[in-house]
Amino acid sequence: MEDRYAERLAELFPEAMQSARVETLDIPDVYEFMDKELIELLKIQVGTLIR
């Protein structure tokens, strides 16, 4: 998710977003479903959040 999508969620659901934790991974929305490069980027970015 890019920052602009998180901002849009906050606009659409302001009350829910007050208590939600949303992480933006700064991965551009240019990849196809199950793209191998995207999967590797996700592993790296998510791995830093769950350690």
N, CA, C and O atoms as a Maestro MAE file, in Angstrom:
{
 s_m_m2io_version
 :::
 2.0.0
}

f_m_ct {
 s_m_title
 :::
 protein
 m_atom[204] {
  # First column is atom index #
  i_m_mmod_type
  r_m_x_coord
  r_m_y_coord
  r_m_z_coord
  i_m_residue_number
  s_m_chain_name
  s_m_pdb_residue_name
  s_m_pdb_atom_name
  i_m_atomic_number
  :::
  1 25 0.849 -1.168 0.000 1 A "MET " " N  " 7
  2 3 0.000 0.000 0.000 1 A "MET " " CA " 6
  3 2 0.896 1.232 0.000 1 A "MET " " C  " 6
  4 15 1.906 1.305 0.699 1 A "MET " " O  " 8
  5 25 0.484 2.179 -0.803 2 A "GLU " " N  " 7
  6 3 1.188 3.446 -0.840 2 A "GLU " " CA " 6
  7 2 0.502 4.430 0.104 2 A "GLU " " C  " 6
  8 15 -0.656 4.239 0.475 2 A "GLU " " O  " 8
  9 25 1.217 5.477 0.487 3 A "ASP " " N  " 7
  10 3 0.673 6.480 1.406 3 A "ASP " " CA " 6
  11 2 -0.650 7.052 0.920 3 A "ASP " " C  " 6
  12 15 -1.548 7.316 1.720 3 A "ASP " " O  " 8
  13 25 -0.773 7.244 -0.390 4 A "ARG " " N  " 7
  14 3 -2.014 7.848 -0.901 4 A "ARG " " CA " 6
  15 2 -3.232 6.958 -0.635 4 A "ARG " " C  " 6
  16 15 -4.340 7.466 -0.464 4 A "ARG " " O  " 8
  17 25 -3.038 5.645 -0.600 5 A "TYR " " N  " 7
  18 3 -4.156 4.748 -0.307 5 A "TYR " " CA " 6
  19 2 -4.540 4.807 1.170 5 A "TYR " " C  " 6
  20 15 -5.720 4.747 1.512 5 A "TYR " " O  " 8
  21 25 -3.547 4.923 2.034 6 A "ALA " " N  " 7
  22 3 -3.826 5.064 3.460 6 A "ALA " " CA " 6
  23 2 -4.572 6.369 3.722 6 A "ALA " " C  " 6
  24 15 -5.486 6.414 4.546 6 A "ALA " " O  " 8
  25 25 -4.179 7.420 3.024 7 A "GLU " " N  " 7
  26 3 -4.877 8.706 3.164 7 A "GLU " " CA " 6
  27 2 -6.319 8.588 2.695 7 A "GLU " " C  " 6
  28 15 -7.224 9.158 3.305 7 A "GLU " " O  " 8
  29 25 -6.528 7.868 1.643 8 A "ARG " " N  " 7
  30 3 -7.890 7.676 1.122 8 A "ARG " " CA " 6
  31 2 -8.744 6.885 2.123 8 A "ARG " " C  " 6
  32 15 -9.914 7.204 2.332 8 A "ARG " " O  " 8
  33 25 -8.162 5.867 2.731 9 A "LEU " " N  " 7
  34 3 -8.886 5.118 3.760 9 A "LEU " " CA " 6
  35 2 -9.292 6.032 4.908 9 A "LEU " " C  " 6
  36 15 -10.404 5.930 5.425 9 A "LEU " " O  " 8
  37 25 -8.394 6.918 5.305 10 A "ALA " " N  " 7
  38 3 -8.696 7.850 6.396 10 A "ALA " " CA " 6
  39 2 -9.831 8.794 6.016 10 A "ALA " " C  " 6
  40 15 -10.640 9.166 6.866 10 A "ALA " " O  " 8
  41 25 -9.895 9.182 4.745 11 A "GLU " " N  " 7
  42 3 -10.983 10.040 4.271 11 A "GLU " " CA " 6
  43 2 -12.317 9.293 4.284 11 A "GLU " " C  " 6
  44 15 -13.339 9.846 4.688 11 A "GLU " " O  " 8
  45 25 -12.301 8.046 3.843 12 A "LEU " " N  " 7
  46 3 -13.525 7.266 3.729 12 A "LEU " " CA " 6
  47 2 -14.022 6.723 5.062 12 A "LEU " " C  " 6
  48 15 -15.228 6.611 5.279 12 A "LEU " " O  " 8
  49 25 -13.100 6.388 5.950 13 A "PHE " " N  " 7
  50 3 -13.457 5.740 7.211 13 A "PHE " " CA " 6
  51 2 -12.728 6.401 8.387 13 A "PHE " " C  " 6
  52 15 -11.924 5.751 9.055 13 A "PHE " " O  " 8
  53 25 -12.997 7.671 8.642 14 A "PRO " " N  " 7
  54 3 -12.223 8.386 9.667 14 A "PRO " " CA " 6
  55 2 -12.324 7.782 11.061 14 A "PRO " " C  " 6
  56 15 -11.323 7.725 11.776 14 A "PRO " " O  " 8
  57 25 -13.490 7.336 11.458 15 A "GLU " " N  " 7
  58 3 -13.638 6.768 12.802 15 A "GLU " " CA " 6
  59 2 -12.879 5.454 12.939 15 A "GLU " " C  " 6
  60 15 -12.192 5.233 13.937 15 A "GLU " " O  " 8
  61 25 -12.997 4.593 11.957 16 A "ALA " " N  " 7
  62 3 -12.316 3.299 12.006 16 A "ALA " " CA " 6
  63 2 -10.799 3.470 11.980 16 A "ALA " " C  " 6
  64 15 -10.069 2.712 12.618 16 A "ALA " " O  " 8
  65 25 -10.341 4.458 11.248 17 A "MET " " N  " 7
  66 3 -8.902 4.653 11.103 17 A "MET " " CA " 6
  67 2 -8.252 5.241 12.356 17 A "MET " " C  " 6
  68 15 -7.030 5.192 12.492 17 A "MET " " O  " 8
  69 25 -9.034 5.786 13.256 18 A "GLN " " N  " 7
  70 3 -8.462 6.325 14.487 18 A "GLN " " CA " 6
  71 2 -7.847 5.220 15.339 18 A "GLN " " C  " 6
  72 15 -6.845 5.433 16.021 18 A "GLN " " O  " 8
  73 25 -8.451 4.049 15.294 19 A "SER " " N  " 7
  74 3 -7.941 2.950 16.112 19 A "SER " " CA " 6
  75 2 -7.251 1.860 15.289 19 A "SER " " C  " 6
  76 15 -6.791 0.863 15.847 19 A "SER " " O  " 8
  77 25 -7.176 2.037 13.993 20 A "ALA " " N  " 7
  78 3 -6.554 1.024 13.131 20 A "ALA " " CA " 6
  79 2 -5.064 1.298 12.967 20 A "ALA " " C  " 6
  80 15 -4.618 2.446 12.967 20 A "ALA " " O  " 8
  81 25 -4.322 0.234 12.830 21 A "ARG " " N  " 7
  82 3 -2.901 0.364 12.510 21 A "ARG " " CA " 6
  83 2 -2.740 0.014 11.036 21 A "ARG " " C  " 6
  84 15 -3.003 -1.116 10.624 21 A "ARG " " O  " 8
  85 25 -2.316 0.969 10.265 22 A "VAL " " N  " 7
  86 3 -2.120 0.759 8.836 22 A "VAL " " CA " 6
  87 2 -0.657 1.008 8.520 22 A "VAL " " C  " 6
  88 15 -0.118 2.073 8.821 22 A "VAL " " O  " 8
  89 25 -0.029 0.035 7.921 23 A "GLU " " N  " 7
  90 3 1.367 0.158 7.517 23 A "GLU " " CA " 6
  91 2 1.425 0.355 6.012 23 A "GLU " " C  " 6
  92 15 0.823 -0.407 5.256 23 A "GLU " " O  " 8
  93 25 2.133 1.355 5.590 24 A "THR " " N  " 7
  94 3 2.375 1.527 4.163 24 A "THR " " CA " 6
  95 2 3.784 1.028 3.887 24 A "THR " " C  " 6
  96 15 4.717 1.340 4.628 24 A "THR " " O  " 8
  97 25 3.933 0.266 2.837 25 A "LEU " " N  " 7
  98 3 5.209 -0.380 2.559 25 A "LEU " " CA " 6
  99 2 6.026 0.344 1.497 25 A "LEU " " C  " 6
  100 15 7.132 -0.079 1.159 25 A "LEU " " O  " 8
  101 25 5.482 1.427 0.977 26 A "ASP " " N  " 7
  102 3 6.184 2.201 -0.062 26 A "ASP " " CA " 6
  103 2 6.585 1.337 -1.251 26 A "ASP " " C  " 6
  104 15 7.671 1.492 -1.810 26 A "ASP " " O  " 8
  105 25 5.705 0.441 -1.623 27 A "ILE " " N  " 7
  106 3 5.909 -0.368 -2.820 27 A "ILE " " CA " 6
  107 2 4.942 0.166 -3.876 27 A "ILE " " C  " 6
  108 15 3.731 0.161 -3.655 27 A "ILE " " O  " 8
  109 25 5.449 0.620 -5.003 28 A "PRO " " N  " 7
  110 3 4.554 1.193 -6.018 28 A "PRO " " CA " 6
  111 2 3.567 0.165 -6.560 28 A "PRO " " C  " 6
  112 15 3.850 -1.032 -6.604 28 A "PRO " " O  " 8
  113 25 2.434 0.648 -6.959 29 A "ASP " " N  " 7
  114 3 1.358 -0.200 -7.455 29 A "ASP " " CA " 6
  115 2 1.539 -0.441 -8.958 29 A "ASP " " C  " 6
  116 15 0.716 -0.019 -9.770 29 A "ASP " " O  " 8
  117 25 2.615 -1.117 -9.304 30 A "VAL " " N  " 7
  118 3 2.935 -1.352 -10.716 30 A "VAL " " CA " 6
  119 2 3.109 -2.833 -11.041 30 A "VAL " " C  " 6
  120 15 3.433 -3.186 -12.175 30 A "VAL " " O  " 8
  121 25 2.898 -3.691 -10.061 31 A "TYR " " N  " 7
  122 3 3.157 -5.123 -10.243 31 A "TYR " " CA " 6
  123 2 1.884 -5.889 -10.549 31 A "TYR " " C  " 6
  124 15 0.795 -5.522 -10.106 31 A "TYR " " O  " 8
  125 25 2.041 -6.949 -11.307 32 A "GLU " " N  " 7
  126 3 0.944 -7.860 -11.583 32 A "GLU " " CA " 6
  127 2 0.782 -8.819 -10.403 32 A "GLU " " C  " 6
  128 15 1.695 -8.989 -9.595 32 A "GLU " " O  " 8
  129 25 -0.370 -9.427 -10.321 33 A "PHE " " N  " 7
  130 3 -0.665 -10.408 -9.277 33 A "PHE " " CA " 6
  131 2 0.391 -11.503 -9.277 33 A "PHE " " C  " 6
  132 15 0.698 -12.079 -10.321 33 A "PHE " " O  " 8
  133 25 0.941 -11.786 -8.109 34 A "MET " " N  " 7
  134 3 1.926 -12.847 -7.878 34 A "MET " " CA " 6
  135 2 3.244 -12.631 -8.627 34 A "MET " " C  " 6
  136 15 3.959 -13.595 -8.900 34 A "MET " " O  " 8
  137 25 3.568 -11.394 -8.958 35 A "ASP " " N  " 7
  138 3 4.839 -11.067 -9.588 35 A "ASP " " CA " 6
  139 2 5.977 -11.466 -8.633 35 A "ASP " " C  " 6
  140 15 5.933 -11.134 -7.448 35 A "ASP " " O  " 8
  141 25 6.971 -12.161 -9.133 36 A "LYS " " N  " 7
  142 3 8.054 -12.664 -8.279 36 A "LYS " " CA " 6
  143 2 8.818 -11.522 -7.596 36 A "LYS " " C  " 6
  144 15 9.198 -11.639 -6.431 36 A "LYS " " O  " 8
  145 25 9.038 -10.435 -8.311 37 A "GLU " " N  " 7
  146 3 9.733 -9.296 -7.712 37 A "GLU " " CA " 6
  147 2 8.892 -8.680 -6.589 37 A "GLU " " C  " 6
  148 15 9.427 -8.292 -5.551 37 A "GLU " " O  " 8
  149 25 7.580 -8.592 -6.801 38 A "LEU " " N  " 7
  150 3 6.682 -8.067 -5.770 38 A "LEU " " CA " 6
  151 2 6.717 -8.950 -4.526 38 A "LEU " " C  " 6
  152 15 6.761 -8.446 -3.404 38 A "LEU " " O  " 8
  153 25 6.699 -10.240 -4.722 39 A "ILE " " N  " 7
  154 3 6.727 -11.172 -3.589 39 A "ILE " " CA " 6
  155 2 7.995 -10.983 -2.769 39 A "ILE " " C  " 6
  156 15 7.948 -10.999 -1.539 39 A "ILE " " O  " 8
  157 25 9.116 -10.808 -3.435 40 A "GLU " " N  " 7
  158 3 10.371 -10.591 -2.723 40 A "GLU " " CA " 6
  159 2 10.356 -9.265 -1.960 40 A "GLU " " C  " 6
  160 15 10.819 -9.194 -0.822 40 A "GLU " " O  " 8
  161 25 9.826 -8.221 -2.590 41 A "LEU " " N  " 7
  162 3 9.714 -6.929 -1.903 41 A "LEU " " CA " 6
  163 2 8.816 -7.029 -0.675 41 A "LEU " " C  " 6
  164 15 9.122 -6.460 0.372 41 A "LEU " " O  " 8
  165 25 7.722 -7.744 -0.805 42 A "LEU " " N  " 7
  166 3 6.807 -7.923 0.322 42 A "LEU " " CA " 6
  167 2 7.474 -8.678 1.466 42 A "LEU " " C  " 6
  168 15 7.316 -8.317 2.632 42 A "LEU " " O  " 8
  169 25 8.210 -9.712 1.131 43 A "LYS " " N  " 7
  170 3 8.912 -10.481 2.170 43 A "LYS " " CA " 6
  171 2 9.860 -9.581 2.945 43 A "LYS " " C  " 6
  172 15 9.931 -9.647 4.172 43 A "LYS " " O  " 8
  173 25 10.580 -8.748 2.226 44 A "ILE " " N  " 7
  174 3 11.552 -7.857 2.869 44 A "ILE " " CA " 6
  175 2 10.825 -6.821 3.746 44 A "ILE " " C  " 6
  176 15 11.160 -6.646 4.918 44 A "ILE " " O  " 8
  177 25 9.841 -6.149 3.170 45 A "GLN " " N  " 7
  178 3 9.151 -5.068 3.891 45 A "GLN " " CA " 6
  179 2 8.360 -5.598 5.083 45 A "GLN " " C  " 6
  180 15 8.420 -5.023 6.170 45 A "GLN " " O  " 8
  181 25 7.633 -6.668 4.893 46 A "VAL " " N  " 7
  182 3 6.820 -7.217 5.985 46 A "VAL " " CA " 6
  183 2 7.720 -7.826 7.049 46 A "VAL " " C  " 6
  184 15 7.416 -7.750 8.240 46 A "VAL " " O  " 8
  185 25 8.811 -8.422 6.632 47 A "GLY " " N  " 7
  186 3 9.745 -9.019 7.582 47 A "GLY " " CA " 6
  187 2 10.282 -8.001 8.578 47 A "GLY " " C  " 6
  188 15 10.529 -8.343 9.734 47 A "GLY " " O  " 8
  189 25 10.463 -6.774 8.156 48 A "THR " " N  " 7
  190 3 10.961 -5.750 9.078 48 A "THR " " CA " 6
  191 2 9.893 -5.357 10.101 48 A "THR " " C  " 6
  192 15 10.227 -4.830 11.163 48 A "THR " " O  " 8
  193 25 8.645 -5.598 9.806 49 A "LEU " " N  " 7
  194 3 7.551 -5.220 10.707 49 A "LEU " " CA " 6
  195 2 7.228 -6.292 11.744 49 A "LEU " " C  " 6
  196 15 6.706 -5.980 12.814 49 A "LEU " " O  " 8
  197 25 7.533 -7.545 11.438 50 A "ILE " " N  " 7
  198 3 7.101 -8.622 12.336 50 A "ILE " " CA " 6
  199 2 8.243 -9.246 13.132 50 A "ILE " " C  " 6
  200 15 8.036 -10.247 13.817 50 A "ILE " " O  " 8
  201 25 9.408 -8.690 13.057 51 A "ARG " " N  " 7
  202 3 10.545 -9.254 13.817 51 A "ARG " " CA " 6
  203 2 10.542 -8.774 15.219 51 A "ARG " " C  " 6
  204 15 11.420 -9.143 16.000 51 A "ARG " " O  " 8
  :::
 }
 m_bond[203] {
  # First column is bond index #
  i_m_from
  i_m_to
  i_m_order
  :::
  1 1 2 1
  2 2 3 1
  3 3 4 2
  4 3 5 1
  5 5 6 1
  6 6 7 1
  7 7 8 2
  8 7 9 1
  9 9 10 1
  10 10 11 1
  11 11 12 2
  12 11 13 1
  13 13 14 1
  14 14 15 1
  15 15 16 2
  16 15 17 1
  17 17 18 1
  18 18 19 1
  19 19 20 2
  20 19 21 1
  21 21 22 1
  22 22 23 1
  23 23 24 2
  24 23 25 1
  25 25 26 1
  26 26 27 1
  27 27 28 2
  28 27 29 1
  29 29 30 1
  30 30 31 1
  31 31 32 2
  32 31 33 1
  33 33 34 1
  34 34 35 1
  35 35 36 2
  36 35 37 1
  37 37 38 1
  38 38 39 1
  39 39 40 2
  40 39 41 1
  41 41 42 1
  42 42 43 1
  43 43 44 2
  44 43 45 1
  45 45 46 1
  46 46 47 1
  47 47 48 2
  48 47 49 1
  49 49 50 1
  50 50 51 1
  51 51 52 2
  52 51 53 1
  53 53 54 1
  54 54 55 1
  55 55 56 2
  56 55 57 1
  57 57 58 1
  58 58 59 1
  59 59 60 2
  60 59 61 1
  61 61 62 1
  62 62 63 1
  63 63 64 2
  64 63 65 1
  65 65 66 1
  66 66 67 1
  67 67 68 2
  68 67 69 1
  69 69 70 1
  70 70 71 1
  71 71 72 2
  72 71 73 1
  73 73 74 1
  74 74 75 1
  75 75 76 2
  76 75 77 1
  77 77 78 1
  78 78 79 1
  79 79 80 2
  80 79 81 1
  81 81 82 1
  82 82 83 1
  83 83 84 2
  84 83 85 1
  85 85 86 1
  86 86 87 1
  87 87 88 2
  88 87 89 1
  89 89 90 1
  90 90 91 1
  91 91 92 2
  92 91 93 1
  93 93 94 1
  94 94 95 1
  95 95 96 2
  96 95 97 1
  97 97 98 1
  98 98 99 1
  99 99 100 2
  100 99 101 1
  101 101 102 1
  102 102 103 1
  103 103 104 2
  104 103 105 1
  105 105 106 1
  106 106 107 1
  107 107 108 2
  108 107 109 1
  109 109 110 1
  110 110 111 1
  111 111 112 2
  112 111 113 1
  113 113 114 1
  114 114 115 1
  115 115 116 2
  116 115 117 1
  117 117 118 1
  118 118 119 1
  119 119 120 2
  120 119 121 1
  121 121 122 1
  122 122 123 1
  123 123 124 2
  124 123 125 1
  125 125 126 1
  126 126 127 1
  127 127 128 2
  128 127 129 1
  129 129 130 1
  130 130 131 1
  131 131 132 2
  132 131 133 1
  133 133 134 1
  134 134 135 1
  135 135 136 2
  136 135 137 1
  137 137 138 1
  138 138 139 1
  139 139 140 2
  140 139 141 1
  141 141 142 1
  142 142 143 1
  143 143 144 2
  144 143 145 1
  145 145 146 1
  146 146 147 1
  147 147 148 2
  148 147 149 1
  149 149 150 1
  150 150 151 1
  151 151 152 2
  152 151 153 1
  153 153 154 1
  154 154 155 1
  155 155 156 2
  156 155 157 1
  157 157 158 1
  158 158 159 1
  159 159 160 2
  160 159 161 1
  161 161 162 1
  162 162 163 1
  163 163 164 2
  164 163 165 1
  165 165 166 1
  166 166 167 1
  167 167 168 2
  168 167 169 1
  169 169 170 1
  170 170 171 1
  171 171 172 2
  172 171 173 1
  173 173 174 1
  174 174 175 1
  175 175 176 2
  176 175 177 1
  177 177 178 1
  178 178 179 1
  179 179 180 2
  180 179 181 1
  181 181 182 1
  182 182 183 1
  183 183 184 2
  184 183 185 1
  185 185 186 1
  186 186 187 1
  187 187 188 2
  188 187 189 1
  189 189 190 1
  190 190 191 1
  191 191 192 2
  192 191 193 1
  193 193 194 1
  194 194 195 1
  195 195 196 2
  196 195 197 1
  197 197 198 1
  198 198 199 1
  199 199 200 2
  200 199 201 1
  201 201 202 1
  202 202 203 1
  203 203 204 2
  :::
 }
}
